[in-house]
Amino acid sequence: MVDDIRLVFLQEPRKSRTEVTMKKILYIDMDNVIVDFKSGISRLSQSTQNEFVGHLDDVPGIFALMDPMPGAIESVNKLQHHYDTYVLSTAPWANPSAWSDKVEWIHRYFGDHEETPLYKRLILSHHKNLNAGDFLIDDRTANGVEQFKGEHIHFGQGDWPDWEKVTNYLIELVITN
């Protein structure tokens, strides 16, 4: 006679949606927020600056020339532990290299593999208001920022002059809630 074999798999009970702590969604713009746009301009020749006066963001390759804003890299690395963090940026329609340059910039400063904080978390859109989220850090109100349903943190203005103020505010919100 063969003994009965019984396999028992222990499973943790499933938690309901209300029992799971969900991170709030944070979007961060690139140009003049985490990326120092002026640093790219300073690397252009004077003749290129003259040729593209009034529309320097259309210079092919300009977005690959830019440095991070002071404190930006450290702040994004801190905030990604507390928020579901994405980069939400606009790329000039007339400058196709800007689209790939922005991806390469993220790779250069944050890494390009799964364990990095912004892996596959870059959204390029001319309609930022279509993204559902809790916070948007942006230096402008263009491209749908004014219609964004969450809180717009107007970087470089008023209460938000730098990354230290923004980071302290957002981390304090997580700690007190």
ZIQUIHU-V391817 format. One record per backbone hydrogen bond with DSSP energy under -1.0 kcal/mol. NH is the residue of the N-H (numbers start at 0). CO is the residue of the C=O. E is the energy in kcal/mol with one decimal. If there is no record, write none. Layout:
BEGIN
{{NH & CO & E} {NH & CO & E}}
END
This chain:
BEGIN
{{18 & 15 & -1.1} {19 & 15 & -1.1} {25 & 83 & -2.3} {26 & 134 & -2.6} {27 & 85 & -2.0} {28 & 136 & -2.8} {31 & 34 & -2.9} {32 & 29 & -2.4} {33 & 29 & -1.7} {34 & 29 & -2.9} {35 & 66 & -3.4} {36 & 34 & -1.3} {39 & 36 & -1.0} {40 & 36 & -1.4} {41 & 37 & -2.3} {43 & 40 & -1.9} {48 & 44 & -2.3} {49 & 45 & -2.4} {50 & 46 & -2.2} {51 & 47 & -2.0} {54 & 51 & -2.6} {57 & 54 & -1.9} {58 & 55 & -1.6} {61 & 58 & -2.0} {63 & 60 & -1.2} {64 & 61 & -1.5} {68 & 33 & -1.8} {71 & 68 & -2.0} {74 & 70 & -2.1} {75 & 71 & -2.7} {76 & 72 & -2.2} {77 & 73 & -1.8} {78 & 74 & -3.2} {79 & 75 & -2.1} {80 & 77 & -1.5} {81 & 78 & -1.6} {82 & 78 & -2.2} {83 & 23 & -2.8} {84 & 82 & -1.2} {85 & 25 & -2.6} {86 & 120 & -3.1} {87 & 27 & -2.0} {88 & 122 & -2.6} {94 & 91 & -1.4} {97 & 94 & -1.7} {100 & 96 & -2.9} {101 & 97 & -2.0} {102 & 98 & -1.2} {103 & 99 & -2.5} {104 & 100 & -2.3} {105 & 101 & -1.9} {106 & 102 & -2.3} {107 & 103 & -2.6} {108 & 104 & -2.3} {109 & 105 & -2.5} {110 & 106 & -1.6} {115 & 112 & -2.3} {118 & 115 & -1.4} {120 & 117 & -2.0} {122 & 86 & -3.0} {124 & 88 & -2.6} {127 & 142 & -2.8} {129 & 126 & -2.0} {130 & 127 & -1.6} {133 & 24 & -1.7} {134 & 24 & -1.9} {135 & 150 & -2.4} {136 & 26 & -2.7} {137 & 152 & -1.9} {144 & 141 & -1.3} {145 & 140 & -1.3} {147 & 144 & -1.4} {150 & 133 & -3.1} {152 & 135 & -2.8} {154 & 137 & -1.3} {154 & 152 & -1.6} {155 & 159 & -3.6} {156 & 153 & -1.7} {159 & 156 & -2.9} {165 & 161 & -1.7} {166 & 162 & -2.9} {167 & 163 & -2.4} {168 & 164 & -2.1} {169 & 165 & -2.5} {170 & 166 & -2.5} {171 & 167 & -2.3} {172 & 168 & -1.9} {173 & 169 & -1.4} {174 & 170 & -2.3} {175 & 171 & -2.3}}
END
